[in-house]
Each structure stands twice: as structure tokens, then as C-alpha cells.
């Protein structure tokens, strides 16, 4: 009998532990049930209330992560069928857009590029260009990380460049305590270099592709020539955003050296060891040159033909070329690609489109503008700043792609109500979503460098607020001064 009591007691404790671990899931469900049964707000349709409820529940689950994030995607799909009454085939069609295909192709390309293991050669190339002074090396890492990340995505570059940073750190000293600040400036040069560059091109981040898709979905009408401006090409995006990335690059190094003072001002010792390692590996092989050629062809495809066949088709074609050339195996791609991330983005975009169709995005936009009106921020520069601050806050608590997927429809509807340019507010939202400098989970690049073990979570707060302020100022000045010159 005593044994039975012990088993029952253990079972009770296990149940309590389960409910405690999943508490935010149950809290989200309770909040969702309450919202669905509350009186319908004025101006909001019943369908709008359902989709708004799904959005609130999704955001809570995104932030607290009581269940794997792909689970949230599955719940969004189920909710559209069960709660909205949509046909499952139609919901399935809404999940596969060019933006989603682009994200999938980019992740496959990331695996193929990382597979080539060019990290030591990249480190050697950087120090040959910059010399051995620490600040020059950090600036070089920021530039190289940025240039690469602006085309292939920050998660890919962070994964490629992390071994570069760790190599330089470990070759300088075997004791992590003696290179604490050096590690910070080198690793943050990778993370922040990749983050500021992610705004530069549509392929720099999923958030950019999502916003381009929203512009077309919300405003483009094939019968109206005036709406053709909402078809934003790869080159159009670069013209608007790439200069901002270039301006931010020196600020990354300045802010990092202002915040962390490296123990070593010169990395000659590490460079000597690195040169020896490169000499032992020998010259670049044919496979290395083939990888560079394929990557160049993909980039050329994005610039020249993505407008006709879609950026997603170009990305998938690039991944196929790597497979055909035998530079990567499907087993590598299958195990290296986070397919749950693709599902998550697909469901979030589908949810965003429903926000538009049901009028929920318009209702939230009007409510947000009414809140800003007493502060004089319901239009113009004040509205731009408010949208940027809102996006920055949200993107530091969830992935930047998910942040744009959720906020995009609201901001674009807000632009219509406030009689502001949807292009300007769209750019501000997408670009501000890259300002996830303050938390480890805000961006894949930050998560990856934190995984090295050299950084603390407090390091991100210490330097992140300075980066966020600098990036916001640069973006708002560009929106006020530079973009009008482009006819926005």
C-alpha cells in the first residue's frame, strides 16, 4: 500500500511538473478562449476577432516557447480550418508562396556553403587585408561578415564566421579569462556585422522577402499601372537599403571598442599560427572554386531574373546546382535545414494575410493610431519613429521574420489610414526588425555566437542598446533625407 501511495505521489508531482513547464501554453489557451467569448469590439468583424485572437495566442507562444515553435505553425493551420471554417486545401495553398520558397532555398544554400569549410581561408584573407592590429581585424570581420550576410543571410554567415572568430581567439590565448573582451569584440563583430547587413538585400533575411510579398499582396493590381511601384525588385531594395548597411559598418567597430576594451591590441601571435595552418592545407581545390562560381550565379540570378521567375525559384535552383555538382549531399541538406523554420514562416505569412482579409489588421492599425494621436505621433516622422520602436521591441523577443510576418499587415494598413507611404513604413518595419541586438534569441547570428561559450547574456544588453539607438537614427535619417531622392 505504501508503494502504491509513493507511485501516486510521484505521478502527482510529474503532473504538476508538466503543467508548470507548459504553463504559458495553458495561459495562452485561456487568454484565447476569453478573447473569443468577449463582446465583439466596435468595427471588428467576428472573423477578425478570431484571427486577432490567433495572432495574440501565437505571439505569446512565440515569446515564451512552452512548445517547439513549429508547433505554433501547426496550431495556426488548424485554427484557420477549425475556427475560421476555411477549406484545408485553400489553407495549404496559402502556405506556399515565393517568399516561403525563397526561405527554403536560402536555408538549403546555407548548408551547402557551410559544407565547404572555407572558414580558415576567410580568416587568413581578412588579416592579409587588414594587418594584425585588433581594431583593423575586427573592422575587417565586420565588413566581410556584412558583405556575405547581405546576400546569403545572417544565420549562414554567422555559422561560417564563428570558427574564424574562435580560431583567432584560441590562437591568441588558451585561457578564456585572458581574452574575455577580445572574444567579445571579435564575436560581436560577426553577429552585428551580419545583422546590420541583413537589411541590404532581399536575400539578406526572410523578413525582407516577407515584406516584398506583403507589398504585392496588399497593393498590386495588374490592371492599375500606378500599383506597379509595389513590385519591389532585388535591385530596388538594394538601392534603398544597402547604403544604410555601409554607413553602419564603422559604427559597429566604434561601439564595440567603446564598450569592450580588448586585452590584446595586436593579433600577430594568432596570425603566425593561422598562416602555418593554411600552408598545411595547401591551395584551394576545384570544389572550392566550383562553390564560389555557383554562389555567384545565384547572386546574378537574384539580380537579373528574379523579377520574372521569382527569388524563390532562383534560390532553389542554386541549391539544386550544388546537389548536381556533388558539392553537397541531400542527406546533408535534409539534416542541416531546419524544416520547422520554413513551416513557421509559411504559417506566419498565412496568418498575416488573414489579418488583411478579415479586416483585423485595419482595426488594430486604427486603434494604434488613435493611441499615438495624443502624442502627435499618428503621422509623419513621429509615426515612423513609433513603428521603428514597436518593431525593435517585438523583434528582440521573437525571430525577426516572425516579427515582420505579424506586424507587416498592421503597419501597411496603418499607412493607408494615416495617408503615409506603404513603401516607407514597410521598409522601416523590415529594417527595424534587424535591430535585435539586445537579446540572445533576437536574431540567429546572436544565438550562434552566444553558443561559443565566450559571451554572457548581459554582454548583449551592455552593447545592444547603443547599437539599437545608432541604427534607428541612421534609418530615420535615410527615410527623411535619402529615400525622398529616390521618389518614395
C-alpha positions as CSV (number, residue, x, y, z in Angstrom):
1,X,0.0,0.0,0.0
2,X,2.9,2.3,0.9
3,X,4.4,1.6,-2.6
4,X,1.1,2.5,-4.3
5,X,1.0,5.8,-2.3
6,X,4.5,6.6,-3.4
7,X,3.7,5.9,-7.1
8,X,0.5,8.1,-6.8
9,X,2.6,10.9,-5.1
10,X,5.2,10.6,-7.9
11,X,2.5,10.8,-10.5
12,X,1.0,13.9,-8.9
13,X,4.4,15.6,-8.9
14,X,5.0,14.6,-12.5
15,X,1.7,16.1,-13.4
16,X,2.5,19.3,-11.6
17,X,5.9,19.5,-13.2
18,X,4.3,19.0,-16.7
19,X,1.7,21.8,-16.1
20,X,4.4,24.1,-14.7
21,X,6.7,23.5,-17.7
22,X,3.7,24.1,-20.1
23,X,2.1,26.9,-18.0
24,X,2.4,29.5,-20.8
25,X,0.7,27.2,-23.2
26,X,-2.3,26.9,-21.0
27,X,-2.2,30.6,-20.2
28,X,-2.2,31.4,-23.9
29,X,-5.2,29.0,-24.4
30,X,-7.1,30.6,-21.6
31,X,-6.5,34.1,-23.0
32,X,-7.6,32.8,-26.4
33,X,-10.8,31.4,-25.1
34,X,-11.5,34.6,-23.2
35,X,-11.0,36.7,-26.3
36,X,-13.2,34.5,-28.4
37,X,-16.1,34.9,-25.9
38,X,-15.7,38.6,-25.1
39,X,-18.1,41.1,-26.7
40,X,-17.2,42.0,-30.2
41,X,-15.3,45.3,-30.3
42,X,-16.9,48.0,-32.4
43,X,-15.6,47.9,-36.0
44,X,-14.2,44.4,-35.8
45,X,-15.9,41.5,-37.6
46,X,-16.3,38.1,-36.0
47,X,-13.7,36.6,-38.4
48,X,-11.4,39.5,-37.5
49,X,-11.8,38.7,-33.8
50,X,-10.9,35.1,-34.4
51,X,-7.8,35.9,-36.4
52,X,-6.8,38.6,-33.9
53,X,-7.1,36.0,-31.1
54,X,-5.0,33.6,-33.1
55,X,-2.4,36.3,-33.5
56,X,-2.3,37.1,-29.8
57,X,-2.0,33.5,-28.8
58,X,0.7,32.9,-31.4
59,X,2.8,35.9,-30.2
60,X,2.5,34.6,-26.6
61,X,3.8,31.2,-27.7
62,X,6.5,32.8,-29.9
63,X,7.8,34.7,-26.9
64,X,7.5,32.1,-24.1
65,X,8.2,29.0,-26.2
66,X,6.4,26.4,-24.0
67,X,6.2,24.2,-27.0
68,X,8.5,23.9,-30.1
69,X,7.9,26.8,-32.4
70,X,6.9,24.6,-35.4
71,X,4.0,23.5,-33.1
72,X,2.7,27.1,-33.2
73,X,2.7,26.9,-37.0
74,X,0.6,23.7,-36.9
75,X,-1.8,25.4,-34.5
76,X,-2.2,28.3,-36.9
77,X,-3.0,25.9,-39.7
78,X,-5.5,24.0,-37.5
79,X,-7.1,27.3,-36.3
80,X,-7.7,28.5,-39.9
81,X,-9.6,25.3,-40.7
82,X,-11.5,24.7,-37.5
83,X,-12.1,28.2,-36.2
84,X,-12.3,30.2,-39.4
85,X,-14.0,27.4,-41.4
86,X,-11.6,27.6,-44.3
87,X,-11.1,24.7,-46.7
88,X,-8.0,22.8,-45.8
89,X,-6.8,22.8,-49.4
90,X,-7.1,26.6,-49.6
91,X,-5.1,26.9,-46.4
92,X,-2.5,24.6,-47.8
93,X,-2.2,26.8,-50.9
94,X,-1.7,29.9,-48.8
95,X,1.4,28.3,-47.1
96,X,3.4,28.0,-50.3
97,X,4.4,31.4,-51.7
98,X,7.5,32.6,-53.4
99,X,8.7,34.1,-50.1
100,X,8.4,30.7,-48.4
101,X,10.2,29.0,-51.4
102,X,12.9,31.7,-51.1
103,X,13.4,31.0,-47.4
104,X,13.6,27.2,-48.1
105,X,16.1,27.7,-50.9
106,X,18.2,30.1,-48.8
107,X,18.4,27.6,-46.0
108,X,19.5,24.9,-48.4
109,X,22.1,27.2,-49.9
110,X,23.4,27.9,-46.3
111,X,24.0,24.2,-45.7
112,X,25.8,23.9,-49.0
113,X,28.1,26.9,-48.4
114,X,29.0,25.9,-44.8
115,X,29.8,22.4,-46.0
116,X,32.8,23.8,-48.0
117,X,34.7,24.7,-44.7
118,X,36.3,27.9,-46.0
119,X,36.5,29.5,-42.6
120,X,40.3,29.4,-42.1
121,X,40.9,30.7,-45.5
122,X,38.4,33.6,-44.9
123,X,40.2,34.4,-41.6
124,X,43.6,34.4,-43.5
125,X,42.1,36.6,-46.2
126,X,40.8,39.1,-43.6
127,X,44.1,39.5,-41.8
128,X,46.0,39.8,-45.0
129,X,43.8,42.8,-46.0
130,X,43.7,44.4,-42.6
131,X,47.0,43.7,-40.9
132,X,47.3,42.4,-37.4
133,X,46.0,45.4,-35.3
134,X,43.0,44.2,-33.3
135,X,40.7,47.0,-34.3
136,X,41.5,46.5,-38.0
137,X,40.9,42.8,-37.8
138,X,37.5,43.4,-36.1
139,X,36.6,46.0,-38.7
140,X,37.6,43.5,-41.4
141,X,35.5,40.8,-39.9
142,X,32.5,43.1,-39.7
143,X,33.0,44.1,-43.4
144,X,33.4,40.5,-44.6
145,X,30.5,39.2,-42.4
146,X,28.4,42.0,-43.7
147,X,29.1,41.6,-47.4
148,X,28.4,37.9,-47.2
149,X,25.3,38.2,-45.0
150,X,23.8,40.8,-47.2
151,X,23.4,38.1,-49.9
152,X,23.2,34.7,-48.2
153,X,21.6,35.5,-44.8
154,X,23.0,36.2,-41.4
155,X,22.5,32.7,-40.0
156,X,24.7,31.3,-42.8
157,X,27.4,33.8,-42.3
158,X,27.4,33.5,-38.5
159,X,27.8,29.8,-38.9
160,X,30.7,30.3,-41.3
161,X,32.4,33.1,-39.5
162,X,32.1,31.7,-35.9
163,X,35.1,29.3,-36.5
164,X,37.0,32.3,-37.8
165,X,36.5,34.2,-34.6
166,X,37.1,31.2,-32.3
167,X,40.3,30.4,-34.3
168,X,41.7,33.9,-33.7
169,X,40.7,33.9,-30.0
170,X,42.1,30.4,-29.3
171,X,45.4,31.1,-31.2
172,X,45.8,34.2,-29.1
173,X,45.4,32.5,-25.7
174,X,44.2,29.1,-24.4
175,X,42.7,30.8,-21.3
176,X,39.2,32.3,-22.0
177,X,39.6,34.6,-19.0
178,X,42.6,36.3,-20.5
179,X,40.8,37.1,-23.7
180,X,37.3,38.0,-22.3
181,X,37.0,41.4,-24.0
182,X,38.9,40.3,-27.1
183,X,36.4,37.5,-27.6
184,X,33.5,39.9,-27.2
185,X,34.7,42.4,-29.9
186,X,35.6,39.6,-32.3
187,X,32.3,37.6,-31.9
188,X,30.1,40.7,-31.8
189,X,31.8,41.9,-35.0
190,X,30.5,38.7,-36.6
191,X,27.0,38.9,-35.1
192,X,26.4,42.6,-35.6
193,X,28.2,42.8,-38.9
194,X,25.8,40.1,-40.2
195,X,22.8,41.8,-38.6
196,X,23.3,45.3,-40.0
197,X,23.9,43.7,-43.4
198,X,20.7,41.7,-43.4
199,X,18.8,44.8,-44.4
200,X,20.8,45.3,-47.6
201,X,19.1,42.9,-50.0
202,X,16.0,40.7,-50.2
203,X,18.2,37.6,-49.7
204,X,19.7,39.1,-46.6
205,X,16.8,37.9,-44.4
206,X,13.4,36.2,-44.5
207,X,11.9,39.4,-43.2
208,X,12.8,41.3,-46.4
209,X,11.2,38.7,-48.6
210,X,8.1,38.6,-46.4
211,X,7.7,42.4,-46.7
212,X,8.1,42.3,-50.5
213,X,5.4,39.6,-50.6
214,X,3.1,41.7,-48.5
215,X,3.5,44.8,-50.7
216,X,2.5,42.8,-53.7
217,X,-0.4,41.0,-52.0
218,X,-1.8,44.2,-50.4
219,X,-1.4,46.8,-53.1
220,X,-0.6,45.4,-56.5
221,X,-3.3,45.3,-59.2
222,X,-2.3,44.1,-62.7
223,X,-5.0,46.4,-64.2
224,X,-3.7,49.5,-62.5
225,X,-0.3,50.8,-63.7
226,X,0.1,53.0,-60.7
227,X,0.4,50.0,-58.4
228,X,3.4,48.6,-60.3
229,X,5.6,50.5,-57.8
230,X,4.7,47.9,-55.2
231,X,6.5,45.3,-57.2
232,X,9.9,45.8,-55.4
233,X,12.8,44.1,-57.2
234,X,16.1,42.9,-55.8
235,X,17.9,45.9,-57.2
236,X,15.2,48.3,-55.9
237,X,15.7,47.0,-52.4
238,X,19.4,47.3,-52.6
239,X,19.2,50.9,-53.8
240,X,17.1,51.8,-50.8
241,X,18.8,49.8,-48.0
242,X,22.4,48.9,-48.9
243,X,23.8,52.4,-48.2
244,X,22.5,52.1,-44.7
245,X,24.4,48.9,-44.1
246,X,27.6,50.5,-45.4
247,X,27.1,53.5,-43.1
248,X,26.5,51.3,-40.0
249,X,29.7,49.2,-40.5
250,X,32.2,51.6,-38.9
251,X,29.8,52.3,-36.1
252,X,29.8,48.6,-35.2
253,X,33.6,48.7,-34.5
254,X,33.5,52.1,-32.8
255,X,30.7,51.0,-30.4
256,X,32.3,47.6,-29.7
257,X,35.6,49.1,-28.8
258,X,33.8,51.8,-26.7
259,X,32.0,49.1,-24.8
260,X,34.7,46.4,-24.5
261,X,38.4,47.2,-24.3
262,X,40.4,44.2,-25.8
263,X,43.3,42.8,-23.7
264,X,45.4,42.5,-26.9
265,X,45.9,45.4,-29.3
266,X,47.7,43.2,-31.8
267,X,47.0,39.6,-33.0
268,X,50.4,38.9,-34.5
269,X,50.8,35.7,-32.4
270,X,47.5,34.3,-33.7
271,X,48.2,35.3,-37.3
272,X,51.6,33.4,-37.4
273,X,49.8,30.2,-36.2
274,X,47.0,30.7,-38.7
275,X,49.4,31.1,-41.6
276,X,51.0,27.8,-40.7
277,X,47.6,26.1,-40.7
278,X,46.8,27.5,-44.1
279,X,50.1,26.4,-45.6
280,X,49.4,22.8,-44.3
281,X,46.0,22.7,-46.1
282,X,47.6,23.7,-49.4
283,X,46.0,25.6,-52.3
284,X,42.2,25.9,-52.9
285,X,40.7,22.8,-54.6
286,X,38.4,22.6,-57.6
287,X,35.4,22.1,-55.4
288,X,36.1,25.4,-53.6
289,X,36.2,27.3,-56.9
290,X,33.0,25.5,-58.1
291,X,31.2,26.5,-54.9
292,X,32.2,30.2,-55.4
293,X,31.0,30.0,-59.1
294,X,27.6,28.6,-58.2
295,X,27.1,31.2,-55.4
296,X,28.0,33.9,-57.9
297,X,25.5,32.5,-60.4
298,X,22.7,32.5,-57.8
299,X,23.5,36.1,-56.9
300,X,23.4,37.0,-60.6
301,X,20.0,35.2,-60.9
302,X,18.6,37.2,-58.0
303,X,19.7,40.5,-59.6
304,X,18.8,39.8,-63.2
305,X,15.9,37.3,-63.5
306,X,14.2,37.1,-60.0
307,X,11.6,39.6,-61.2
308,X,10.4,37.1,-63.9
309,X,10.7,33.7,-62.2
310,X,10.7,34.7,-58.5
311,X,13.5,34.9,-55.9
312,X,12.4,31.6,-54.5
313,X,12.9,29.8,-57.8
314,X,16.5,31.2,-58.1
315,X,17.3,30.1,-54.6
316,X,16.0,26.5,-55.1
317,X,17.8,26.4,-58.4
318,X,21.1,27.3,-56.7
319,X,20.6,24.5,-54.1
320,X,19.9,22.1,-57.0
321,X,23.2,23.1,-58.7
322,X,25.1,22.3,-55.5
323,X,23.5,18.9,-55.4
324,X,24.0,18.2,-59.1
325,X,27.7,19.2,-58.8
326,X,28.1,16.8,-55.9
327,X,29.3,19.5,-53.6
328,X,26.7,18.6,-51.0
329,X,24.6,15.5,-50.4
330,X,20.9,15.5,-49.9
331,X,21.5,13.9,-46.5
332,X,23.5,17.0,-45.5
333,X,20.7,19.3,-46.6
334,X,18.0,17.2,-45.0
335,X,19.8,17.1,-41.7
336,X,21.1,20.7,-41.9
337,X,18.0,22.6,-42.9
338,X,15.6,23.4,-40.1
339,X,12.4,22.5,-41.9
340,X,10.4,23.6,-38.9
341,X,11.5,27.2,-39.5
342,X,10.2,27.0,-43.1
343,X,6.8,25.8,-41.8
344,X,6.8,28.5,-39.1
345,X,7.4,31.3,-41.7
346,X,4.8,29.8,-44.0
347,X,2.1,29.7,-41.3
348,X,3.0,33.2,-40.0
349,X,2.7,34.7,-43.5
350,X,-0.6,32.9,-44.0
351,X,-1.8,34.3,-40.7
352,X,-0.7,37.8,-41.8
353,X,-2.7,37.6,-45.0
354,X,-5.8,36.6,-43.0
355,X,-5.2,39.6,-40.8
356,X,-5.6,41.7,-44.0
357,X,-8.6,39.7,-45.4
358,X,-10.7,39.8,-42.3
359,X,-10.1,43.5,-41.5
360,X,-8.3,42.7,-38.3
361,X,-5.1,44.5,-39.4
362,X,-7.1,47.6,-40.3
363,X,-8.8,47.6,-36.9
364,X,-5.5,47.2,-35.0
365,X,-3.9,49.9,-37.2
366,X,-6.7,52.4,-36.4
367,X,-6.5,51.6,-32.7
368,X,-2.7,52.1,-32.7
369,X,-3.0,55.4,-34.5
370,X,-5.7,56.6,-32.0
371,X,-3.2,55.8,-29.2
372,X,-0.4,57.7,-30.8
373,X,-2.6,60.8,-31.7
374,X,-2.3,62.5,-28.3
375,X,1.5,62.4,-28.6
376,X,1.5,63.8,-32.1
377,X,2.9,60.6,-33.5
378,X,0.0,59.5,-35.6
379,X,1.6,60.7,-38.9
380,X,4.8,61.7,-40.4
381,X,8.2,61.4,-38.7
382,X,6.6,60.6,-35.3
383,X,4.7,57.7,-36.8
384,X,7.9,56.4,-38.4
385,X,9.7,56.5,-35.1
386,X,6.9,54.8,-33.3
387,X,6.7,52.0,-35.8
388,X,10.5,51.5,-35.5
389,X,10.4,51.4,-31.7
390,X,7.5,49.0,-31.8
391,X,9.2,46.7,-34.3
392,X,12.5,46.8,-32.4
393,X,10.8,45.8,-29.2
394,X,8.9,42.9,-30.8
395,X,11.9,41.6,-32.8
396,X,14.0,41.3,-29.6
397,X,11.5,38.8,-28.2
398,X,10.9,36.6,-31.3
399,X,12.6,35.9,-34.6
400,X,12.8,38.9,-37.0
401,X,11.0,37.1,-39.7
402,X,8.1,36.2,-37.4
403,X,8.0,39.9,-36.2
404,X,7.6,41.2,-39.7
405,X,5.0,38.4,-40.5
406,X,2.9,39.6,-37.6
407,X,3.4,43.3,-37.7
408,X,3.6,43.7,-41.5
409,X,-0.2,43.7,-42.2
410,X,-0.9,46.0,-39.3
411,X,1.8,48.5,-40.4
412,X,0.7,48.5,-44.0
413,X,-2.9,49.1,-43.1
414,X,-1.8,51.8,-40.8
415,X,0.0,53.5,-43.7
416,X,-3.3,53.6,-45.6
417,X,-5.3,55.0,-42.6
418,X,-2.6,57.6,-41.8
419,X,-2.2,58.5,-45.5
420,X,1.5,57.6,-45.3
421,X,3.6,55.8,-47.9
422,X,3.3,52.0,-47.5
423,X,6.8,51.7,-49.1
424,X,8.4,53.8,-46.4
425,X,6.6,52.2,-43.4
426,X,7.3,48.8,-45.0
427,X,11.0,49.5,-45.2
428,X,11.0,50.9,-41.7
429,X,9.4,47.7,-40.3
430,X,11.6,45.3,-42.2
431,X,14.8,47.2,-41.4
432,X,13.9,47.8,-37.7
433,X,13.4,44.1,-37.3
434,X,17.1,43.6,-37.8
435,X,17.8,45.7,-34.6
436,X,17.6,42.6,-32.4
437,X,20.8,43.5,-30.6
438,X,19.7,43.2,-27.0
439,X,18.9,39.5,-26.5
440,X,20.4,36.2,-27.4
441,X,17.2,35.0,-29.1
442,X,16.5,38.1,-31.1
443,X,18.5,37.0,-34.2
444,X,20.1,33.8,-35.3
445,X,23.5,35.5,-35.5
446,X,23.4,36.4,-31.8
447,X,22.3,32.9,-30.9
448,X,25.1,31.4,-32.8
449,X,27.9,33.5,-31.4
450,X,26.5,33.1,-27.9
451,X,26.7,29.3,-28.3
452,X,30.5,29.7,-28.5
453,X,30.6,30.0,-24.7
454,X,32.7,33.2,-24.6
455,X,29.8,35.6,-24.1
456,X,27.3,36.3,-21.3
457,X,23.6,37.4,-21.8
458,X,24.4,40.7,-20.1
459,X,27.0,41.4,-22.8
460,X,24.2,41.8,-25.3
461,X,22.4,44.3,-23.1
462,X,25.6,46.2,-22.4
463,X,26.3,46.9,-26.1
464,X,22.9,46.3,-27.7
465,X,21.2,49.5,-26.6
466,X,23.9,51.6,-28.2
467,X,23.7,49.7,-31.4
468,X,19.9,50.0,-31.4
469,X,20.0,53.8,-31.0
470,X,22.7,54.2,-33.7
471,X,20.9,52.0,-36.2
472,X,17.5,53.7,-35.6
473,X,18.9,57.2,-36.1
474,X,20.7,56.2,-39.3
475,X,17.5,54.6,-40.7
476,X,15.2,57.5,-39.8
477,X,17.7,60.0,-41.3
478,X,17.7,57.9,-44.5
479,X,13.9,57.8,-44.6
480,X,13.8,61.5,-44.2
481,X,16.6,62.6,-46.4
482,X,17.7,59.8,-48.8
483,X,14.5,57.9,-49.7
484,X,12.7,61.0,-51.0
485,X,15.5,61.5,-53.5
486,X,14.5,58.1,-54.9
487,X,11.0,59.1,-55.4
488,X,9.5,57.3,-52.4
